[in-house]
Amino acid sequence: MGSAPVSPGSAGAAPAGPAPGGGVLAGVLIEVRDGRVAAVRPDVATPPPGAVVLRGLTVPGLANAHSHAFHRALRGAAQVSPAAQAASPSANTSSSSASSSTTSSGAGLASARRGGGRAPDSFWTWREVMYGVAERLTPDSYHALARATYAEMALAGITSVGEFHYLHHAPGGARYQDPNAMGEALLAAAADAGIRITLLDTAYLSAGFGDPPTRPQLRFSDGTADAWAERASALGAPEHARLGAAIHSVRAVPADQLATVAGWAAGRNAPLHVHLSEQTAENDACRAAHGRTPTELLAEHGALGPRTVAVHATHLTSADIALLGGAHTGVCMCPTTERDLADGIGPAVALQEAGSPLSLGSDSHAVIDLLEEARAMELDERLRTRARGHWTAAELLHAATAAGHAALGWQDAGRIAPGALADLTTLALDSVRTAGPPPSLGVETAVFAASSADVRHTIVGGRHIVRDGAHALLPDVPTALAQSIAAVLG
């Protein structure tokens, strides 16, 4: 972006941004050169000529540390049973019929209450709905869906995403001519949406402990960890991307092959992510198969450590927490998904106290709102403990920014300081959600009251991707989402 300065602003005309030690700085001038922050100057009364004024609270770009892009097609659809959804006459309700229903509000309310039936009753029945979507995707349709999903993330202030990618092959397991066609589609989608991506190429080899993949899972599987490593090694990382590895779960990678995946990541100094103890059934099956918990199994095979991120970590023993914290293994909490799927509330406080850094992800994209994920971690803990104040707003914002970028291998992002990547998000402090508190409480207002709708600007590498709430590269994101989802769902 050359040397053009960027000046973040605040409510009224006084610029504001988070101070390094907490609190808010006013009148901050951020100078950007070659995609990085060159200088940060507070108390600048008047923006210099050529500066871009960002009115609101400017924070480091948000990091979405756990994503399954294709799950975006499940939003709404996963809240009703598949049979009821197929039978519902309201799936294509037009705006005119919606308008006419206002003349009979009582009937409309009754119809809405009957709706399409209840949601799938557990994670495992929800998974069958998810498999149905996965079965329909092609490289082209996945690119279109992921591009729109990542554009929605940019509108929500997200500048980096960790894509937990296991949809590798064609339905039935047939290989594409390019074995990494699906991964390449995701890399291109992130570029088209203007955000950074860490593609976490995922090993998914079995349906359970000792069980071969089911028909829907065949397109996830490379057969062996060695075959997975060979395919993953052929991927290249363009400038906006980093590559990492993932163990889908201990039930999906045989114990004697865990070290292969962990070693692949270690040899590249790359992130290693893993779904961990999201469901008690997984814990029970692991104990039955191996006589130890999933965390203990990972530790035994060298899969824990500072580059590793355990996703969910919902149902842990005290020994599990000590193992994760002692190894400084990160933990990515996904509160909106965990409550949507009735997973439970993970021991985030205990994990952090044990030494595990916490990051956040939107996972299944029931909503895409990292501010909601941040406050949900605190508010869920308040419900569980009936006590307040487990994290400060600044600590929650850190989980949504610096900790998330670090979990994805972008250690030079997540802060507004000379040398850091110029990835910034500006939040309105004058919306109906955020108006009232003084700018000095901007961080508290942002974390506990703002939503993705309050994102005014998103800047990635000094490049203005979202300006005044509009995406610069994909002008009509809602239409792109609607069309790409319709193409998948049919």
C-alpha positions as CSV (number, residue, x, y, z in Angstrom):
1,M,0.0,0.0,0.0
2,G,3.0,2.2,-0.2
3,S,3.4,4.6,2.7
4,A,-0.1,6.0,2.9
5,P,-1.0,6.5,6.5
6,V,-4.2,5.1,8.0
7,S,-5.9,7.0,10.8
8,P,-8.4,5.1,12.9
9,G,-11.1,7.2,14.4
10,S,-13.7,6.9,17.2
11,A,-17.2,8.1,18.2
12,G,-17.5,11.8,17.1
13,A,-14.3,13.0,15.7
14,A,-11.8,11.7,18.2
15,P,-9.8,8.7,16.9
16,A,-9.5,5.7,19.2
17,G,-7.8,2.3,19.4
18,P,-6.9,-0.2,22.2
19,A,-3.8,0.7,24.2
20,P,-1.0,-1.9,24.4
21,G,-1.5,-2.3,28.2
22,G,-5.3,-2.1,28.0
23,G,-7.7,0.9,27.7
24,V,-8.2,3.1,24.6
25,L,-5.9,5.6,22.9
26,A,-7.3,8.6,21.2
27,G,-6.2,10.3,18.0
28,V,-4.1,7.4,16.7
29,L,-2.3,7.6,13.4
30,I,-1.2,4.3,12.0
31,E,1.3,4.5,9.1
32,V,1.4,1.5,6.8
33,R,4.1,0.5,4.4
34,D,4.3,-2.6,2.3
35,G,1.4,-4.2,4.1
36,R,2.8,-3.7,7.6
37,V,2.5,-1.1,10.3
38,A,5.4,1.3,10.0
39,A,4.5,3.6,12.9
40,V,1.8,4.2,15.5
41,R,1.4,7.8,16.7
42,P,-1.3,8.6,19.3
43,D,-2.8,12.0,20.1
44,V,-2.8,13.2,16.5
45,A,-5.3,16.1,16.5
46,T,-5.8,16.3,12.8
47,P,-5.3,13.5,10.3
48,P,-2.6,14.4,7.8
49,P,-3.4,14.9,4.1
50,G,-4.1,11.6,2.3
51,A,-5.0,9.7,5.5
52,V,-8.0,7.4,5.5
53,V,-10.1,8.2,8.6
54,L,-11.6,5.1,10.2
55,R,-14.3,6.4,12.6
56,G,-14.9,4.1,15.5
57,L,-12.8,1.8,17.6
58,T,-10.0,0.3,15.6
59,V,-8.6,-3.0,16.9
60,P,-6.3,-5.7,15.4
61,G,-8.1,-7.8,12.8
62,L,-10.1,-10.7,14.2
63,A,-9.0,-14.3,13.8
64,N,-11.4,-17.1,13.2
65,A,-9.3,-20.0,14.4
66,H,-11.8,-22.8,13.5
67,S,-13.9,-23.0,10.3
68,H,-15.6,-25.6,8.2
69,A,-16.7,-23.4,5.3
70,F,-19.2,-25.8,3.8
71,H,-21.2,-25.8,7.1
72,R,-22.4,-22.3,6.2
73,A,-24.9,-24.1,3.9
74,L,-26.5,-25.7,7.1
75,R,-27.5,-22.4,8.7
76,G,-31.2,-22.6,9.4
77,A,-31.5,-26.0,7.6
78,A,-29.9,-27.8,10.6
79,Q,-32.6,-26.5,12.9
80,V,-35.2,-28.9,11.6
81,S,-35.3,-32.6,10.9
82,P,-34.4,-33.6,7.3
83,A,-37.7,-35.3,6.8
84,A,-39.7,-32.2,8.0
85,Q,-37.5,-29.9,5.9
86,A,-38.2,-31.9,2.8
87,A,-41.9,-31.9,3.4
88,S,-42.1,-28.2,4.3
89,P,-44.1,-26.1,1.9
90,S,-42.5,-22.9,3.1
91,A,-39.0,-23.4,1.9
92,N,-39.5,-21.0,-1.1
93,T,-41.9,-18.6,0.5
94,S,-41.9,-15.4,-1.6
95,S,-41.8,-11.9,-0.3
96,S,-45.3,-11.3,-1.5
97,S,-46.7,-14.2,0.5
98,A,-44.7,-13.1,3.5
99,S,-46.3,-9.7,3.2
100,S,-49.8,-11.0,2.8
101,S,-49.4,-13.1,6.0
102,T,-49.3,-9.9,8.0
103,T,-53.1,-9.6,7.6
104,S,-53.5,-12.8,9.7
105,S,-50.8,-12.6,12.3
106,G,-52.3,-15.3,14.5
107,A,-52.3,-17.9,11.7
108,G,-48.8,-16.9,10.7
109,L,-47.5,-17.3,14.3
110,A,-49.1,-20.8,14.6
111,S,-47.6,-21.8,11.3
112,A,-44.1,-20.6,12.4
113,R,-44.5,-22.5,15.7
114,R,-45.3,-25.7,13.8
115,G,-42.4,-24.9,11.4
116,G,-40.4,-27.7,10.0
117,G,-40.2,-29.9,13.1
118,R,-37.5,-30.0,15.7
119,A,-33.8,-29.9,15.1
120,P,-31.8,-33.1,15.0
121,D,-31.6,-34.2,18.6
122,S,-27.8,-34.6,19.0
123,F,-24.4,-34.0,17.5
124,W,-24.5,-37.4,15.8
125,T,-27.9,-36.9,14.1
126,W,-26.8,-33.4,13.1
127,R,-23.7,-34.9,11.5
128,E,-25.9,-36.9,9.1
129,V,-27.4,-33.7,7.9
130,M,-23.9,-32.3,7.4
131,Y,-22.8,-35.3,5.5
132,G,-25.6,-34.7,3.0
133,V,-24.2,-31.3,2.2
134,A,-20.7,-32.6,2.0
135,E,-21.7,-35.2,-0.6
136,R,-22.9,-32.5,-3.1
137,L,-19.9,-30.3,-3.2
138,T,-17.5,-30.0,-6.2
139,P,-14.4,-27.9,-6.5
140,D,-16.3,-25.2,-8.3
141,S,-19.3,-25.1,-6.0
142,Y,-17.0,-25.3,-2.9
143,H,-15.1,-22.3,-4.2
144,A,-18.2,-20.3,-4.7
145,L,-19.6,-21.2,-1.3
146,A,-16.3,-20.6,0.5
147,R,-15.7,-17.3,-1.3
148,A,-19.1,-16.0,-0.1
149,T,-18.5,-17.4,3.4
150,Y,-15.1,-15.8,3.7
151,A,-16.6,-12.6,2.4
152,E,-19.1,-12.7,5.2
153,M,-16.2,-13.2,7.6
154,A,-14.5,-10.1,6.2
155,L,-17.8,-8.1,6.7
156,A,-17.6,-9.4,10.3
157,G,-14.1,-8.0,10.8
158,I,-12.2,-11.3,10.4
159,T,-8.9,-11.0,8.6
160,S,-7.6,-14.6,9.1
161,V,-9.4,-17.9,9.1
162,G,-8.2,-21.4,10.0
163,E,-9.9,-23.8,7.6
164,F,-10.1,-27.3,9.1
165,H,-10.3,-29.0,5.7
166,Y,-11.1,-32.7,5.3
167,L,-13.3,-32.7,2.1
168,H,-10.5,-33.8,-0.1
169,H,-11.8,-36.2,-2.8
170,A,-14.9,-36.8,-5.0
171,P,-17.9,-38.6,-3.6
172,G,-17.1,-42.2,-3.1
173,G,-13.4,-41.4,-2.6
174,A,-12.4,-41.1,-6.3
175,R,-9.4,-38.8,-6.7
176,Y,-9.7,-35.6,-8.7
177,Q,-7.1,-35.1,-11.5
178,D,-5.6,-32.6,-9.1
179,P,-5.6,-34.4,-5.8
180,N,-5.7,-31.1,-4.0
181,A,-8.5,-29.5,-6.1
182,M,-10.7,-28.9,-3.1
183,G,-7.9,-27.4,-1.0
184,E,-6.9,-25.2,-3.9
185,A,-10.5,-24.0,-4.2
186,L,-10.4,-22.9,-0.5
187,L,-7.1,-21.1,-1.0
188,A,-8.5,-19.3,-4.0
189,A,-11.7,-18.4,-2.2
190,A,-9.9,-16.7,0.6
191,A,-7.9,-14.7,-1.9
192,D,-11.0,-13.7,-3.7
193,A,-12.6,-12.6,-0.4
194,G,-9.5,-10.6,0.6
195,I,-8.6,-12.4,3.8
196,R,-5.7,-14.6,5.0
197,I,-6.1,-18.3,5.4
198,T,-4.4,-21.1,7.2
199,L,-5.4,-24.3,5.4
200,L,-5.3,-27.0,8.0
201,D,-5.2,-30.1,5.8
202,T,-6.9,-32.8,7.8
203,A,-6.2,-36.5,8.1
204,Y,-9.5,-38.4,8.4
205,L,-8.9,-42.1,7.9
206,S,-11.6,-44.0,9.8
207,A,-15.2,-43.9,11.0
208,G,-14.3,-44.8,14.6
209,F,-11.8,-46.9,16.5
210,G,-11.0,-49.8,14.2
211,D,-13.9,-49.0,11.8
212,P,-13.4,-48.2,8.1
213,P,-14.8,-45.0,6.6
214,T,-18.5,-45.0,5.9
215,R,-19.7,-44.1,2.4
216,P,-20.0,-40.3,3.1
217,Q,-16.5,-40.4,4.7
218,L,-14.8,-41.9,1.8
219,R,-14.2,-38.5,0.2
220,F,-12.5,-37.4,3.4
221,S,-10.0,-40.3,3.5
222,D,-6.6,-40.8,1.9
223,G,-6.4,-44.4,3.2
224,T,-3.3,-44.0,5.4
225,A,-1.5,-41.2,7.1
226,D,1.5,-41.7,4.8
227,A,-0.8,-41.2,1.8
228,W,-2.3,-38.2,3.5
229,A,1.1,-36.7,4.0
230,E,2.1,-37.3,0.4
231,R,-0.9,-35.5,-0.9
232,A,-0.7,-32.6,1.6
233,S,3.0,-32.1,0.8
234,A,2.0,-31.2,-2.8
235,L,0.1,-28.2,-1.7
236,G,1.7,-24.8,-2.0
237,A,1.0,-21.7,0.0
238,P,0.5,-18.4,-1.8
239,E,1.3,-15.1,-0.1
240,H,-2.1,-14.8,1.7
241,A,-1.9,-18.4,3.0
242,R,-0.2,-20.7,5.4
243,L,-0.4,-24.4,5.6
244,G,-0.9,-26.6,8.6
245,A,-2.1,-30.0,9.5
246,A,-5.0,-31.4,11.5
247,I,-5.9,-34.7,13.1
248,H,-9.7,-34.8,12.7
249,S,-10.1,-36.6,16.0
250,V,-8.6,-39.6,17.7
251,R,-11.5,-41.7,16.4
252,A,-10.7,-40.7,12.8
253,V,-6.9,-41.3,12.8
254,P,-5.7,-44.7,14.1
255,A,-3.4,-44.4,17.1
256,D,-0.4,-45.9,15.3
257,Q,-0.7,-43.1,12.6
258,L,-1.1,-40.1,14.9
259,A,2.7,-39.6,15.0
260,T,2.9,-39.4,11.2
261,V,0.5,-36.4,11.1
262,A,2.2,-34.8,14.1
263,G,5.6,-35.3,12.6
264,W,4.5,-33.8,9.3
265,A,3.5,-30.6,11.1
266,A,6.6,-30.6,13.3
267,G,8.9,-30.9,10.3
268,R,7.4,-27.7,8.8
269,N,7.0,-25.9,12.1
270,A,3.4,-25.7,11.1
271,P,0.2,-25.5,13.3
272,L,-1.4,-28.8,14.2
273,H,-5.1,-28.8,15.2
274,V,-7.4,-31.5,16.4
275,H,-11.0,-31.9,17.5
276,L,-10.7,-33.1,21.1
277,S,-13.4,-34.5,23.4
278,E,-16.3,-32.6,21.9
279,Q,-18.6,-35.5,22.8
280,T,-18.6,-37.8,25.8
281,A,-19.2,-40.8,23.4
282,E,-15.8,-40.2,21.9
283,N,-14.2,-40.3,25.3
284,D,-16.0,-43.5,26.2
285,A,-15.0,-45.2,22.9
286,C,-11.4,-44.1,23.3
287,R,-11.2,-45.5,26.8
288,A,-12.7,-48.8,25.6
289,A,-10.3,-49.0,22.7
290,H,-7.1,-47.8,24.3
291,G,-7.6,-47.6,28.0
292,R,-7.0,-43.8,28.1
293,T,-8.6,-40.5,27.3
294,P,-8.2,-38.8,23.9
295,T,-5.9,-36.3,25.5
296,E,-3.7,-39.0,27.0
297,L,-3.6,-40.8,23.6
298,L,-2.4,-37.6,21.9
299,A,0.2,-37.0,24.5
300,E,1.5,-40.6,24.2
301,H,2.0,-40.1,20.4
302,G,3.7,-36.7,20.6
303,A,0.8,-34.6,19.3
304,L,0.6,-32.0,22.1
305,G,2.8,-28.9,22.3
306,P,2.8,-25.1,21.7
307,R,2.0,-25.5,18.0
308,T,-1.0,-27.7,18.7
309,V,-4.5,-26.4,19.1
310,A,-7.2,-28.6,20.6
311,V,-10.6,-27.6,19.3
312,H,-13.6,-27.7,21.8
313,A,-11.9,-29.7,24.6
314,T,-15.3,-29.8,26.2
315,H,-15.3,-33.0,28.3
316,L,-11.9,-33.2,30.0
317,T,-10.6,-34.8,33.2
318,S,-8.4,-32.8,35.5
319,A,-5.5,-34.9,34.3
320,D,-6.3,-33.9,30.7
321,I,-6.3,-30.2,31.6
322,A,-2.9,-30.6,33.3
323,L,-1.5,-32.4,30.2
324,L,-2.8,-29.7,27.8
325,G,-1.7,-26.8,30.0
326,G,1.7,-28.3,30.9
327,A,2.4,-28.7,27.1
328,H,1.2,-25.2,26.4
329,T,-1.2,-26.7,23.9
330,G,-3.7,-24.1,22.7
331,V,-7.4,-24.5,22.9
332,C,-9.9,-23.1,20.5
333,M,-13.4,-22.5,22.0
334,C,-16.4,-22.3,19.6
335,P,-19.2,-21.3,21.9
336,T,-21.9,-20.6,19.4
337,T,-21.4,-24.0,17.8
338,E,-21.0,-25.8,21.1
339,R,-24.3,-24.5,22.3
340,D,-26.0,-25.1,18.9
341,L,-25.0,-28.7,18.9
342,A,-25.6,-29.1,22.7
343,D,-22.0,-30.1,23.2
344,G,-21.6,-28.6,26.6
345,I,-19.5,-25.8,28.2
346,G,-15.7,-26.5,28.2
347,P,-13.4,-25.8,31.2
348,A,-11.9,-22.7,29.6
349,V,-10.9,-21.0,32.8
350,A,-9.1,-24.1,34.1
351,L,-7.4,-24.6,30.8
352,Q,-6.1,-21.1,30.7
353,E,-4.9,-21.3,34.3
354,A,-3.1,-24.5,33.5
355,G,-1.2,-22.8,30.7
356,S,-3.3,-23.2,27.5
357,P,-3.7,-20.1,25.4
358,L,-7.4,-19.6,24.3
359,S,-8.6,-18.7,20.8
360,L,-12.0,-18.6,19.2
361,G,-13.7,-20.0,16.2
362,S,-17.2,-19.9,14.5
363,D,-16.8,-23.6,13.5
364,S,-20.2,-24.5,11.9
365,H,-21.1,-20.9,11.2
366,A,-24.4,-21.0,13.0
367,V,-23.4,-17.3,13.2
368,I,-20.2,-15.6,12.0
369,D,-19.5,-13.1,14.8
370,L,-16.2,-13.3,16.7
371,L,-17.5,-10.7,19.2
372,E,-20.3,-13.1,20.1
373,E,-17.9,-15.9,20.5
374,A,-15.8,-13.8,22.8
375,R,-18.6,-12.7,25.1
376,A,-20.2,-16.1,24.9
377,M,-17.1,-17.7,26.5
378,E,-17.5,-15.3,29.5
379,L,-21.3,-15.5,29.6
380,D,-21.4,-19.3,29.4
381,E,-19.0,-19.5,32.2
382,R,-21.2,-17.1,34.3
383,L,-24.1,-19.5,33.7
384,R,-22.1,-22.5,34.7
385,T,-20.5,-21.0,37.8
386,R,-23.1,-18.4,38.8
387,A,-20.2,-15.9,39.1
388,R,-19.1,-13.0,37.0
389,G,-15.8,-11.6,35.8
390,H,-13.8,-14.6,34.6
391,W,-12.1,-12.5,31.9
392,T,-11.8,-8.8,31.2
393,A,-13.0,-7.4,27.9
394,A,-9.3,-6.9,26.9
395,E,-8.5,-10.6,27.6
396,L,-11.5,-11.7,25.5
397,L,-10.5,-9.4,22.7
398,H,-7.0,-10.9,22.9
399,A,-8.5,-14.4,22.4
400,A,-10.3,-13.1,19.3
401,T,-7.2,-11.4,17.9
402,A,-3.6,-12.1,18.8
403,A,-4.2,-15.6,20.3
404,G,-6.2,-16.6,17.3
405,H,-3.6,-15.4,14.8
406,A,-0.9,-17.2,16.7
407,A,-2.9,-20.4,16.7
408,L,-2.9,-20.2,12.9
409,G,0.8,-19.5,12.5
410,W,0.4,-15.7,11.9
411,Q,2.5,-14.6,14.9
412,D,3.1,-11.2,13.2
413,A,-0.6,-10.4,13.2
414,G,-3.0,-9.5,16.0
415,R,-1.4,-6.3,17.3
416,I,-1.2,-2.7,16.2
417,A,2.6,-2.1,16.5
418,P,5.5,-1.3,14.2
419,G,6.4,-4.4,12.1
420,A,3.1,-6.2,12.6
421,L,0.9,-7.0,9.6
422,A,-1.5,-4.1,8.9
423,D,-4.6,-6.1,9.6
424,L,-7.2,-3.9,11.2
425,T,-10.9,-3.9,12.1
426,T,-12.9,-0.8,12.9
427,L,-16.1,-1.0,15.0
428,A,-18.8,1.6,15.2
429,L,-19.2,3.2,18.6
430,D,-22.4,5.1,17.5
431,S,-24.8,2.3,16.5
432,V,-27.9,1.4,18.5
433,R,-25.9,-1.3,20.2
434,T,-22.8,0.7,21.0
435,A,-24.0,4.4,21.5
436,G,-23.8,5.8,25.0
437,P,-20.7,4.6,26.8
438,P,-17.6,6.9,26.6
439,P,-14.8,6.0,24.2
440,S,-12.7,5.1,27.1
441,L,-14.9,2.0,27.5
442,G,-14.7,1.2,23.8
443,V,-13.2,-2.3,24.4
444,E,-15.9,-3.2,26.9
445,T,-18.6,-1.9,24.6
446,A,-17.2,-3.8,21.6
447,V,-16.9,-7.1,23.4
448,F,-20.1,-7.1,25.5
449,A,-22.5,-5.1,23.2
450,A,-21.3,-4.9,19.6
451,S,-21.9,-7.4,16.9
452,S,-20.6,-8.2,13.4
453,A,-23.2,-5.6,12.2
454,D,-21.1,-2.9,13.8
455,V,-18.0,-3.6,11.7
456,R,-17.3,-0.5,9.5
457,H,-13.9,-1.3,8.1
458,T,-11.7,-4.3,7.5
459,I,-8.2,-3.8,6.4
460,V,-5.9,-6.7,5.4
461,G,-2.2,-6.0,4.7
462,G,-3.1,-2.3,4.4
463,R,-5.7,-3.1,1.8
464,H,-9.2,-1.8,2.4
465,I,-11.4,-5.0,2.0
466,V,-14.5,-3.7,3.8
467,R,-15.2,0.1,3.6
468,D,-18.2,1.6,5.4
469,G,-19.7,-1.9,5.8
470,A,-19.5,-2.8,2.1
471,H,-17.2,-5.5,0.7
472,A,-14.8,-4.0,-1.9
473,L,-14.3,-7.3,-3.9
474,L,-17.7,-9.0,-3.6
475,P,-20.2,-6.2,-3.7
476,D,-23.3,-8.3,-3.0
477,V,-22.4,-10.9,-0.4
478,P,-25.9,-11.9,0.5
479,T,-26.7,-12.8,-3.1
480,A,-23.4,-14.7,-3.4
481,L,-24.3,-16.7,-0.3
482,A,-27.9,-17.4,-1.5
483,Q,-26.8,-18.5,-4.9
484,S,-23.9,-20.7,-3.7
485,I,-26.0,-22.4,-1.1
486,A,-28.9,-23.0,-3.5
487,A,-26.4,-24.6,-5.9
488,V,-25.3,-27.0,-3.2
489,L,-28.7,-27.8,-1.7
490,G,-30.5,-28.0,-5.0
